[in-house]
Amino acid sequence: MEQVVDDASDRLGADHHFSLFKTKFGKSYASQEEHDYRFEVFKANLRRARRHQRLDPSANHGVTRFSDLTPAEFRCTFLGLWSRLRPPL
């Protein structure tokens, strides 16, 4: 995983990281509206990664193939029934 939440990479901007993300993971979107929505989700995930990085500097937070999914989309798609059976934290 590429850590993109440090000061040096912040200067590159979310649009640069989103472009790299789409290329690396072969992402394409059916419409401009979907592209714009996924970019907003991507930016929110970068902000979340920055917050988590500040809370735990020893961890490595960055872009993964799931970085254009909301937490709810990730839970429904990849955790399935397990996420619905487990009590909330």
Steps between C-alpha positions, in 0.01 A plus 500: 500500500629844409483738793356824364416681818837655579590866448696443177217317326241754619658752265421273203127530559206264505445526124853370437450210744159420348653486153770261623236295683287460187801392295644262759171323573346525152208709619254654256154640557184485290432874507654831594257517792623166635862609448439822691324313782783244529754782505315659794497165681871458424578844647299419814697177539828691467387737776407201718840341434672826604306506827586138571865563415514782755343273762746216432820620328645148505224374267505524123189662353445562134323410177366149442274354232208586730576872528203601282248320723316643797536306827138381460563381142810313613312332787210392279716384210794334672390414853151383407298323766780520756469879520127475568537234772776674691381759753616857431813616682 
